[in-house]
């Protein structure tokens, strides 16, 4: 997976997360006024996902899924 920073064509920028086949997995729901800000937003999103992934725990036996 990788991020792309894209211009919306209106002097605004957004980020898109793509899978190995270049299919969109997630897209920013907000636009940014600069490419650098869109890149920072993508980085912040990836850090939140990483933090969430680190909190995953294995279910206990007998636990409900």
N, C-alpha and C positions, 0 to 999 in steps of 0.2 A: 504494500500500500504506500501511497505517497500523496502529498498535497500539491495542488496547483493553485496559484494565485491568478485570478482572471479579472479582466476589465469588463465592466458591465456595459461599456460603451457610452456611459453618461458621466465620465470622469469619476466613477466610483469603482471600487474593487471589492472582490469577494474571494473566499477560499472554497476549494472543493477537495474532498478526500476521494481518491480513486483506488480501485483494486488493481490486481496484476493485469487484468484484461482492459484496463482503462475505463471501467464502468464506475459511475458515481455511486459511492457508498453513503456519503453525507455531504451536505452543502450548507454553507453558512446561511443563516436566516437574516443576516444583517449585512449591509454594505459598509465599506470604510472609505474615507476620503483620500487615502493614499495606499499605494502598493505595500509600503512598509507597515502600515497599520493592519492591513489584511494579513500580512505574514505574521505579525505579532499575535493576532487573534487566532490564527491557525495553530501557532505554537502553544498558546494558552489552552486551547481546546485539547490538543494532544497531551498536555501535562495533566489536565483533569481526567482524561480517559486512563492515563497511566496510573494515576493515584487511585481511581476507582478499581482498576484491575488488581492493584496491590492489596485491596481490601477483600478480595474474593476468598472465601474459605470453603473447605470441603464440607458437604452436608454430613451431619451426624447420622449414624445408623438409626433407622426408624424415623428419621425426619421427613417431613412432607416436602415435596417439590411442587 
